[in-house]
Amino acid sequence: MKIIICGAGQVGWQIARHLSVERNDVTVIDNNAELVRRATDALDVQGVTGFASHPDVLDRAGARDADLIIAATHSDEVNMVTCQVAHSVFQIPRKIARLRSAAYLDAIYSDLYRTEHLPIDVVISPEREVAQAAMQRLSAPSTFDAETFMGNRVHLLGIALDEDSPVLNTPLRQLNEIFSSLRAIVAGVRRDGRLFAPEPGDQLFAHDQIYVFAHSEDVDRALEIFGKPTEKQERVVIIGAGNVGLAVARALEARPERVRAKLIERDRHRAEAAADALERTIVLNGDGLSAELLEEAAVPRADAVLAITDDDKTNILASVRAKQAGAKLAIALINDPTLVPLMSALDIDAYINPRATTVSTILRHIRHGRVRDIYSIGDAEAEVIEAQVLSTSPISGRAIRDIEFPEGVLIGAVQKGDKVLKPSSDMRIEEGDIVLIFALSADVPEVERLLQVSIDFF
């Protein structure tokens, strides 16, 4: 598969990394020569320096026989023009564009632009995707990470273990025996900054961050067992009325259960626009770091505070102040992955990584073959892969205990027909089964070999 990725920033680089390891022919375009050099030095990709929307640059990147182009530069206009040129000049069959502007998105989602005059097959909105991620965090408020797989029937839950968690100092094998009917499995553990896939004899300790796969019907019970009982989110405060904040406020208003939401925005014009766009949400104009304004917004009595401005440091400080004021839950939007280790030390309950969210969404849209879904964990530390087993796969027809997975790999769930099952050592993996696999990044190529994945992009 020949793929052109326009934009070598954080999102473009991660997409290039994922697709290049699958032995695709990947070319990266960026007008920043240093970013192109970084990509070509670290990844098995080709690089072209220049503006992605220019026909001569696309030509040098091999657009004449490309199968797919992903326009993920920082400019909406460049991304749209790039897709237009890719279609009109080079007839590239599949075109994906990342767009941020609400004006473009509103027009596109209202079908105004869905004509041959703007040939974009898939539009990715980072703000909308991040807003959905924020809503997922609120749906599982006691987790620091959350995602769904297998048609929403399996949840990935990131849980930080407290000192009073009832599962501490107990081997995972024993926990599995005690809660034998619980359809949940611990797939990953982050301890002292290192992420690993645990063995059955490993124990869990206070301050561990664990990743648990749980059947949708067992999520509440799993959270309770790990010391995180579910609570209703009736009072929510949002800091930041940008595209993400506005989307979250609208989603809260659309919930069937009543949520008392308040929105804090520093910019007066943006606050006024938000007040006009929302029906039941109270909009306050002021600094989200102000103790007086946080008191006025009833943050001390809030069930959750979401700091989702476009500035990481503001989000971190606002989350810290909210927790100090008495908020039960603080969620911060963090673009810089190097700041993530600070979250636990600062008592911030959860974070949202826009880069990981956007990368996962783009990969989800272009993978329509044996790999059904993929989710990037942390700063690309690990991946969750949902894939269908081929008859030629080395794992087909074998019991799980006999499969030679690397140490950093665990099967989290298996779907056989319509049934989603908790994996056991004697369970046999058959052709057509769908498996959900947790794999450290270094072990992903071996997982792909064992699955013998055949990826179709169209």
DRENPA-457872 format. One record per residue (C-alpha): x, y, z; residue number from 0. Coordinates in pm, whole numbers, plus 32768, in hexadecimal, padded with zeros to 4 digits. Each point is the difference from the previous one (the first is absolute). Layout:
REM residues N
<<X; Y; Z>; NUM>;
...
This chain:
REM residues 458
<<8000; 8000; 8000>; 0>;
<<808F; 8154; 7F9C>; 1>;
<<7FA1; 8111; 80F7>; 2>;
<<8052; 8174; 800D>; 3>;
<<7FEB; 80B1; 8150>; 4>;
<<7FF8; 817C; 7FF3>; 5>;
<<8080; 8099; 8142>; 6>;
<<811E; 7F74; 80CE>; 7>;
<<7F8E; 8088; 814F>; 8>;
<<7F9B; 7F27; 8126>; 9>;
<<7ECD; 7F6C; 7F55>; 10>;
<<80A4; 7FCA; 7EAD>; 11>;
<<8134; 7F65; 809D>; 12>;
<<7F36; 7F07; 80CC>; 13>;
<<7F2A; 7F9B; 7ED5>; 14>;
<<813B; 7FD2; 7F30>; 15>;
<<8096; 7F27; 8114>; 16>;
<<7ECE; 7F20; 8011>; 17>;
<<7FDE; 7FD5; 7E89>; 18>;
<<8171; 7FD8; 7FAF>; 19>;
<<8030; 7EDA; 80ED>; 20>;
<<7EF1; 7F4C; 7F3C>; 21>;
<<80E6; 800A; 7ED3>; 22>;
<<7F3A; 8109; 7F46>; 23>;
<<80B1; 80EF; 7F14>; 24>;
<<7FE0; 8144; 80C5>; 25>;
<<8070; 815D; 7F97>; 26>;
<<7FEE; 8129; 80ED>; 27>;
<<7FDF; 8168; 7F86>; 28>;
<<8041; 8138; 80D0>; 29>;
<<8083; 815E; 7FB8>; 30>;
<<80DD; 7FE1; 8135>; 31>;
<<813C; 7F4B; 7F91>; 32>;
<<805F; 7FAA; 8167>; 33>;
<<7EB6; 7F49; 803B>; 34>;
<<802D; 7F3F; 7EBB>; 35>;
<<8163; 7FA2; 8063>; 36>;
<<7F89; 7F89; 8156>; 37>;
<<7EFB; 7F20; 7F5C>; 38>;
<<80ED; 7F69; 7F00>; 39>;
<<8110; 7FC5; 8105>; 40>;
<<7F1B; 7F54; 80FA>; 41>;
<<7F0B; 7F4D; 7F1C>; 42>;
<<8008; 7F2B; 7EC7>; 43>;
<<7F65; 8114; 7F2D>; 44>;
<<8060; 80E9; 7EE7>; 45>;
<<7FF3; 8178; 802D>; 46>;
<<7FB7; 812B; 7F23>; 47>;
<<802D; 816A; 806F>; 48>;
<<7F03; 80F7; 7F79>; 49>;
<<7E95; 8070; 800C>; 50>;
<<7F19; 7ED5; 7FED>; 51>;
<<7EFD; 80B9; 7F30>; 52>;
<<80F6; 8047; 7EE5>; 53>;
<<7FDB; 7F0D; 7EDB>; 54>;
<<8177; 7FEA; 7FC4>; 55>;
<<803C; 7F9F; 816C>; 56>;
<<7EF1; 7EF4; 7FF1>; 57>;
<<8096; 7F85; 7EBA>; 58>;
<<8156; 7FDA; 80A6>; 59>;
<<7F56; 7F40; 8119>; 60>;
<<7F7A; 7F02; 7F08>; 61>;
<<7E98; 8075; 7FE8>; 62>;
<<7FD3; 7F73; 7EA2>; 63>;
<<7FE5; 7E9D; 8085>; 64>;
<<7F9F; 803E; 816D>; 65>;
<<7EDD; 7F40; 809A>; 66>;
<<7FB9; 80E5; 8127>; 67>;
<<8051; 8163; 806E>; 68>;
<<7FD7; 8083; 8164>; 69>;
<<8002; 817B; 801B>; 70>;
<<8058; 804D; 816C>; 71>;
<<80B7; 814C; 7FF0>; 72>;
<<7FAF; 8119; 80F5>; 73>;
<<7F3C; 80BF; 7EF5>; 74>;
<<7E99; 7FA1; 7FA6>; 75>;
<<8020; 80B6; 7EB5>; 76>;
<<813E; 7F48; 7FA1>; 77>;
<<7F5E; 7EB3; 805B>; 78>;
<<7ECC; 8047; 7F2C>; 79>;
<<80C6; 807C; 7ED4>; 80>;
<<80EA; 7ED7; 801E>; 81>;
<<7EDA; 7F10; 7FE4>; 82>;
<<7F77; 80C5; 7ED8>; 83>;
<<814E; 7FF2; 7F47>; 84>;
<<8029; 7E8F; 805B>; 85>;
<<7EAD; 7FBD; 7F61>; 86>;
<<8003; 80E5; 7ED2>; 87>;
<<816C; 7FE0; 7F94>; 88>;
<<806B; 7EA9; 807C>; 89>;
<<7EB8; 7F3F; 802F>; 90>;
<<806C; 7F75; 8151>; 91>;
<<7EDC; 7F1B; 805D>; 92>;
<<7FF2; 803D; 8179>; 93>;
<<8024; 8153; 80AC>; 94>;
<<7FF2; 8052; 8175>; 95>;
<<8014; 8163; 808A>; 96>;
<<8025; 8086; 8161>; 97>;
<<7F2D; 813A; 802E>; 98>;
<<7FE5; 80DA; 8137>; 99>;
<<7F2C; 812E; 7FA4>; 100>;
<<7E9A; 7FE9; 807C>; 101>;
<<7F8E; 80C6; 7ED0>; 102>;
<<8084; 7EF5; 7F11>; 103>;
<<7F89; 7EE1; 80D8>; 104>;
<<7E9F; 8085; 8027>; 105>;
<<7FE7; 8029; 7E87>; 106>;
<<8091; 7EA8; 7FBA>; 107>;
<<7F29; 7F47; 80FD>; 108>;
<<7ECF; 80B2; 7F73>; 109>;
<<805D; 7F6C; 7EAA>; 110>;
<<8042; 8157; 7F67>; 111>;
<<8158; 7F93; 7F8C>; 112>;
<<7FB7; 7E94; 7FBB>; 113>;
<<8018; 8026; 7E89>; 114>;
<<8100; 7FB1; 7EF8>; 115>;
<<807F; 8166; 8028>; 116>;
<<80A7; 7FAA; 814D>; 117>;
<<8069; 7E93; 7FE4>; 118>;
<<8052; 7F97; 8164>; 119>;
<<7F9F; 7E9C; 8059>; 120>;
<<8030; 801E; 8178>; 121>;
<<800C; 813C; 80D4>; 122>;
<<80AD; 7FE7; 8151>; 123>;
<<7FB3; 810D; 8102>; 124>;
<<80F6; 7FF1; 8123>; 125>;
<<7F22; 80E1; 80D2>; 126>;
<<7ECE; 7F24; 7FCF>; 127>;
<<80CA; 7EC5; 8042>; 128>;
<<8094; 8098; 813C>; 129>;
<<7EA4; 806A; 8071>; 130>;
<<7F8B; 7E98; 7FD6>; 131>;
<<8130; 7F8B; 80C8>; 132>;
<<7FA2; 80F7; 8113>; 133>;
<<7EA0; 7F72; 800A>; 134>;
<<8090; 7EA0; 801D>; 135>;
<<80CF; 8072; 812A>; 136>;
<<7EC5; 8088; 80A1>; 137>;
<<7F48; 7EBB; 7FBE>; 138>;
<<8110; 7F4C; 80C5>; 139>;
<<8061; 811B; 80ED>; 140>;
<<80E7; 7F37; 80DE>; 141>;
<<80E7; 7F9F; 7EDD>; 142>;
<<8122; 80C0; 7F6A>; 143>;
<<7FD0; 7F5F; 7EAB>; 144>;
<<7ED4; 7F61; 7F55>; 145>;
<<7FB1; 7F6D; 7EAB>; 146>;
<<7F0E; 7F00; 7F70>; 147>;
<<8030; 7EDD; 7F10>; 148>;
<<7F3F; 7EE4; 7F5F>; 149>;
<<7ED1; 80D5; 7FB6>; 150>;
<<8006; 80A6; 815A>; 151>;
<<7FE7; 7EAB; 80A9>; 152>;
<<815D; 8010; 8099>; 153>;
<<808A; 812C; 80BF>; 154>;
<<8169; 8059; 803C>; 155>;
<<801B; 80A4; 8157>; 156>;
<<8134; 80B4; 8081>; 157>;
<<7FF4; 7FED; 817D>; 158>;
<<80EE; 809D; 80FC>; 159>;
<<800A; 7F26; 8137>; 160>;
<<7FE1; 80B0; 814E>; 161>;
<<8098; 7F8C; 8149>; 162>;
<<7EB0; 7F7B; 8073>; 163>;
<<7FB7; 7F3A; 7EC3>; 164>;
<<7F82; 7EA3; 8062>; 165>;
<<80D1; 7F4E; 7EF4>; 166>;
<<815A; 8066; 807C>; 167>;
<<810D; 7EFC; 804C>; 168>;
<<7F36; 7EE7; 7F65>; 169>;
<<8083; 7F33; 7ED7>; 170>;
<<7F30; 8036; 7EC7>; 171>;
<<7FCD; 7E88; 7FE6>; 172>;
<<7F5A; 8003; 8155>; 173>;
<<7F27; 812B; 7FA7>; 174>;
<<7F8B; 7F45; 7ED0>; 175>;
<<7F9C; 7ED9; 80DB>; 176>;
<<7F4E; 80D8; 8102>; 177>;
<<7F3B; 80BF; 7EF9>; 178>;
<<7FDB; 7EE4; 7F08>; 179>;
<<7EB8; 8083; 7F72>; 180>;
<<808F; 815D; 7FC0>; 181>;
<<8042; 8030; 7E8E>; 182>;
<<812F; 80E0; 802F>; 183>;
<<8178; 7FD6; 7FDB>; 184>;
<<8129; 80DC; 805E>; 185>;
<<80C5; 8029; 7EBE>; 186>;
<<80FD; 810C; 8057>; 187>;
<<80A6; 8097; 8134>; 188>;
<<80C4; 8144; 8015>; 189>;
<<80E2; 8003; 8131>; 190>;
<<810E; 8102; 8049>; 191>;
<<7FD9; 8088; 7EA0>; 192>;
<<8027; 7EAD; 7F51>; 193>;
<<7EE1; 7F57; 7F49>; 194>;
<<7FFA; 7E83; 7FED>; 195>;
<<7F13; 7EDE; 7FC2>; 196>;
<<7FD9; 7F45; 814C>; 197>;
<<802F; 7E8B; 803F>; 198>;
<<7EF7; 7F34; 80BF>; 199>;
<<80DD; 7FFF; 8135>; 200>;
<<8037; 817A; 8005>; 201>;
<<7F63; 80D0; 8114>; 202>;
<<7F6F; 815E; 7FF3>; 203>;
<<8079; 8116; 80E2>; 204>;
<<7F89; 8156; 806C>; 205>;
<<803B; 8111; 7EFC>; 206>;
<<800F; 7F04; 7EE2>; 207>;
<<7F4C; 8071; 7EC6>; 208>;
<<7F55; 7ED5; 7F65>; 209>;
<<7F4C; 7FC3; 7EB6>; 210>;
<<7ED5; 7F18; 801F>; 211>;
<<7F29; 7F64; 7EF0>; 212>;
<<7E9C; 7FD2; 807E>; 213>;
<<7EBE; 7F89; 7F61>; 214>;
<<7F0B; 8122; 7FE5>; 215>;
<<7F0F; 7F55; 80F1>; 216>;
<<8114; 7FD4; 8104>; 217>;
<<809C; 815D; 7FF6>; 218>;
<<7F59; 8080; 813E>; 219>;
<<8057; 7EC4; 80C1>; 220>;
<<8168; 8008; 7F83>; 221>;
<<8029; 8169; 806D>; 222>;
<<7F76; 7FAE; 8158>; 223>;
<<80E9; 7ED5; 8029>; 224>;
<<812D; 80D8; 7FAD>; 225>;
<<7F8E; 8108; 80F8>; 226>;
<<7F5B; 80F5; 7F11>; 227>;
<<7E85; 7FF7; 8037>; 228>;
<<7F37; 80B5; 7EF6>; 229>;
<<7F5B; 814A; 8053>; 230>;
<<7F09; 80D5; 7F40>; 231>;
<<8083; 813F; 7F65>; 232>;
<<7EF2; 80FD; 8054>; 233>;
<<80D4; 813C; 801F>; 234>;
<<810A; 803F; 7EF9>; 235>;
<<80DD; 8132; 7FCD>; 236>;
<<80B2; 8035; 7EB4>; 237>;
<<8129; 80EE; 7FE5>; 238>;
<<8031; 8077; 7E9B>; 239>;
<<7EF3; 8053; 7F01>; 240>;
<<80BE; 7FA6; 7EC6>; 241>;
<<7F85; 7EFF; 7F08>; 242>;
<<8042; 7EE4; 80F6>; 243>;
<<7F5D; 80AB; 8129>; 244>;
<<7ED1; 8064; 7F34>; 245>;
<<7FDA; 7E9F; 7F76>; 246>;
<<8012; 7F6A; 815F>; 247>;
<<7EFD; 80F8; 8084>; 248>;
<<7F14; 7FAB; 7EE1>; 249>;
<<802F; 7E8C; 803E>; 250>;
<<7FB0; 802F; 8171>; 251>;
<<7EC5; 80BE; 7FA6>; 252>;
<<7F99; 7EE4; 7F1B>; 253>;
<<801E; 7EFA; 8114>; 254>;
<<7EB2; 7F67; 8068>; 255>;
<<8058; 8030; 816F>; 256>;
<<800E; 8167; 807A>; 257>;
<<8160; 808B; 802F>; 258>;
<<8042; 8152; 809C>; 259>;
<<811B; 8088; 7F2B>; 260>;
<<80C3; 8142; 801B>; 261>;
<<80FB; 8081; 7F04>; 262>;
<<811D; 80F1; 8050>; 263>;
<<80A3; 80C6; 7EE6>; 264>;
<<8103; 8115; 801E>; 265>;
<<7FBE; 80A4; 7EAF>; 266>;
<<7EC8; 80D7; 8010>; 267>;
<<7F99; 7FDA; 7E93>; 268>;
<<802B; 7E88; 800C>; 269>;
<<7F3A; 7FEF; 8145>; 270>;
<<7EE4; 80C7; 7F64>; 271>;
<<7FFF; 7F1E; 7ECF>; 272>;
<<7FF3; 7ECD; 80E1>; 273>;
<<7EDF; 8093; 80C8>; 274>;
<<7F3F; 8038; 7EBD>; 275>;
<<8048; 7E9E; 7F83>; 276>;
<<7F9F; 7F49; 8140>; 277>;
<<7EAA; 7FDC; 809C>; 278>;
<<8024; 7F8B; 8169>; 279>;
<<8173; 802A; 8044>; 280>;
<<8062; 812B; 80D7>; 281>;
<<8123; 80BC; 7F5F>; 282>;
<<80EB; 80CD; 80DC>; 283>;
<<80F8; 80F9; 7F70>; 284>;
<<8148; 8001; 80BD>; 285>;
<<8149; 7F56; 8050>; 286>;
<<7FDF; 7E8C; 8048>; 287>;
<<812A; 801F; 80ED>; 288>;
<<7F4F; 80FF; 80DD>; 289>;
<<7FA3; 7F72; 8155>; 290>;
<<7EDD; 80F3; 8016>; 291>;
<<7F73; 7F97; 7EAF>; 292>;
<<802A; 7E8F; 8052>; 293>;
<<7F38; 803E; 813C>; 294>;
<<7EF3; 80B6; 7F38>; 295>;
<<7FF0; 7ED9; 7F10>; 296>;
<<7FC8; 7F18; 812C>; 297>;
<<813B; 7F3A; 7FB3>; 298>;
<<801F; 7F8C; 816F>; 299>;
<<7EB7; 7F43; 7FD1>; 300>;
<<8042; 7F8B; 7E9C>; 301>;
<<7FFD; 7E8F; 7FA9>; 302>;
<<80F4; 8042; 7EE4>; 303>;
<<80D3; 811E; 7F76>; 304>;
<<8084; 7FF0; 7E9C>; 305>;
<<8120; 80EC; 7FB0>; 306>;
<<8003; 7FFB; 7E85>; 307>;
<<8096; 8149; 7F8D>; 308>;
<<8107; 8009; 7EEC>; 309>;
<<811B; 802D; 80FD>; 310>;
<<808B; 7ED1; 80BB>; 311>;
<<808A; 80C5; 8126>; 312>;
<<7EB6; 80B4; 8034>; 313>;
<<7F4B; 7EB3; 7FFE>; 314>;
<<80F0; 7F6B; 80FF>; 315>;
<<7FF1; 812A; 80EB>; 316>;
<<7E85; 801A; 7FE2>; 317>;
<<7FDC; 7E8D; 804F>; 318>;
<<80E2; 801E; 8131>; 319>;
<<7F3C; 812C; 8081>; 320>;
<<7EB6; 7F4E; 7FC5>; 321>;
<<8070; 7ED0; 80C9>; 322>;
<<8084; 80DE; 8116>; 323>;
<<7EB2; 80B4; 8006>; 324>;
<<7F4A; 7EB8; 8035>; 325>;
<<7F9A; 7F80; 7EA6>; 326>;
<<7FD5; 7E85; 8000>; 327>;
<<809B; 7FCB; 7EA9>; 328>;
<<80F0; 80CC; 7F28>; 329>;
<<8044; 7FB3; 7E92>; 330>;
<<8109; 80C0; 7F3A>; 331>;
<<803C; 801D; 7E8B>; 332>;
<<8175; 7FC3; 7FC7>; 333>;
<<80A8; 8023; 7EAC>; 334>;
<<8167; 7FD3; 807A>; 335>;
<<8031; 7E90; 805F>; 336>;
<<8131; 8057; 80D5>; 337>;
<<7F13; 80A6; 80F8>; 338>;
<<7F33; 7EC5; 8036>; 339>;
<<80DE; 7F76; 811B>; 340>;
<<7FA3; 8137; 80C8>; 341>;
<<7E8F; 7FA5; 800A>; 342>;
<<8012; 7F09; 811F>; 343>;
<<80EF; 80D5; 80CE>; 344>;
<<7F19; 812C; 7FDE>; 345>;
<<7EC8; 7F37; 805C>; 346>;
<<7F63; 802F; 7EA6>; 347>;
<<7F15; 7EDB; 7FCC>; 348>;
<<8007; 7FDB; 7E86>; 349>;
<<8088; 809C; 7EC6>; 350>;
<<7FA0; 800B; 7E91>; 351>;
<<8110; 7FE2; 7EF9>; 352>;
<<7F83; 80A2; 7EBB>; 353>;
<<811C; 7F6C; 7F37>; 354>;
<<7FB6; 7E98; 8066>; 355>;
<<7E8C; 803B; 7FCD>; 356>;
<<802E; 808F; 7EA2>; 357>;
<<80FC; 7EF6; 7F94>; 358>;
<<7F1D; 7EE8; 8078>; 359>;
<<7ED6; 8098; 7F48>; 360>;
<<80BC; 8024; 7EB8>; 361>;
<<8082; 7E9C; 8014>; 362>;
<<7EA3; 7F84; 8053>; 363>;
<<7F78; 80A5; 7EC6>; 364>;
<<8103; 7F6F; 7F16>; 365>;
<<8008; 7E9F; 808A>; 366>;
<<7ED7; 7F42; 7F74>; 367>;
<<80A2; 7EAD; 7FDF>; 368>;
<<8074; 7EF9; 80F9>; 369>;
<<8078; 810D; 80F2>; 370>;
<<7EB6; 808D; 8076>; 371>;
<<8074; 80FF; 80FF>; 372>;
<<8138; 808B; 80A3>; 373>;
<<803B; 80E1; 812C>; 374>;
<<8144; 80A3; 806A>; 375>;
<<804C; 8001; 8176>; 376>;
<<80C5; 8113; 80AB>; 377>;
<<811B; 8097; 7F37>; 378>;
<<7FF1; 7EE3; 7F02>; 379>;
<<8072; 7F12; 8115>; 380>;
<<7F10; 7EEF; 7F9B>; 381>;
<<7EE4; 7FB0; 7F13>; 382>;
<<7EB5; 7F50; 801D>; 383>;
<<7FB9; 7F41; 7EC0>; 384>;
<<7EB1; 7F6A; 7FA2>; 385>;
<<802A; 7F0B; 7EE3>; 386>;
<<7F5B; 7ED6; 7F5A>; 387>;
<<80C5; 7EBB; 7FF8>; 388>;
<<8058; 7F77; 7EA8>; 389>;
<<8013; 7E8E; 7FAB>; 390>;
<<8172; 8030; 7FAF>; 391>;
<<804E; 80A8; 814C>; 392>;
<<80F4; 7F40; 80E1>; 393>;
<<7F0D; 802E; 8124>; 394>;
<<7ED7; 7F63; 7F49>; 395>;
<<7F99; 7EB0; 8092>; 396>;
<<80E1; 8022; 8131>; 397>;
<<7FB1; 8025; 8172>; 398>;
<<8068; 814E; 8093>; 399>;
<<80FA; 7F5A; 80EB>; 400>;
<<80B4; 7F6B; 7ED1>; 401>;
<<8022; 8148; 7F42>; 402>;
<<815E; 8092; 801B>; 403>;
<<7FA5; 816A; 803F>; 404>;
<<8116; 80F2; 8066>; 405>;
<<800C; 805F; 8171>; 406>;
<<7F61; 8153; 7FB4>; 407>;
<<7EC5; 7F6B; 7F63>; 408>;
<<7EB4; 7F8C; 8097>; 409>;
<<7EB1; 7F9E; 7F6C>; 410>;
<<7EF1; 80CD; 80AC>; 411>;
<<7EC4; 7F73; 7F5F>; 412>;
<<7F91; 7F0B; 7EF5>; 413>;
<<7EC4; 8017; 7F2E>; 414>;
<<7F7B; 7EB9; 7F78>; 415>;
<<7ED0; 803D; 7F29>; 416>;
<<7F1A; 80E2; 80C8>; 417>;
<<809E; 7FAD; 8151>; 418>;
<<8114; 80D0; 80A2>; 419>;
<<80C8; 7F23; 80EC>; 420>;
<<8107; 8031; 810B>; 421>;
<<813B; 7F4A; 7F8B>; 422>;
<<8083; 7ED2; 80BC>; 423>;
<<813F; 7F38; 7FD2>; 424>;
<<7F4A; 7ED6; 7F69>; 425>;
<<7F25; 80CF; 7F14>; 426>;
<<8043; 7FA5; 7E94>; 427>;
<<801D; 811B; 7F03>; 428>;
<<7F53; 7FA6; 7EB9>; 429>;
<<7FED; 8094; 7EA5>; 430>;
<<7F07; 811F; 7FF9>; 431>;
<<8020; 804E; 8174>; 432>;
<<8035; 816C; 805B>; 433>;
<<8113; 8039; 80FF>; 434>;
<<804B; 8134; 80CE>; 435>;
<<8175; 8017; 8045>; 436>;
<<80CB; 80E3; 80E4>; 437>;
<<8163; 8024; 7F7B>; 438>;
<<8128; 80D5; 8062>; 439>;
<<8073; 80CA; 7ED4>; 440>;
<<8141; 7F37; 7FD6>; 441>;
<<7F32; 7EC0; 7FE1>; 442>;
<<7F03; 807E; 7EFF>; 443>;
<<80C2; 7F78; 7ED0>; 444>;
<<8001; 7EA3; 809B>; 445>;
<<7E8A; 801A; 8045>; 446>;
<<7FC9; 805A; 7E95>; 447>;
<<80CE; 7ED3; 7F96>; 448>;
<<7F35; 7F1A; 80DF>; 449>;
<<7EBB; 8090; 7F7D>; 450>;
<<8083; 800C; 7E9B>; 451>;
<<7F22; 812E; 7FD7>; 452>;
<<7F89; 805E; 7EA9>; 453>;
<<7FA0; 816D; 800D>; 454>;
<<7F0B; 8090; 7F07>; 455>;
<<7FE0; 8178; 7FFB>; 456>;
<<7ED0; 8022; 7F24>; 457>;
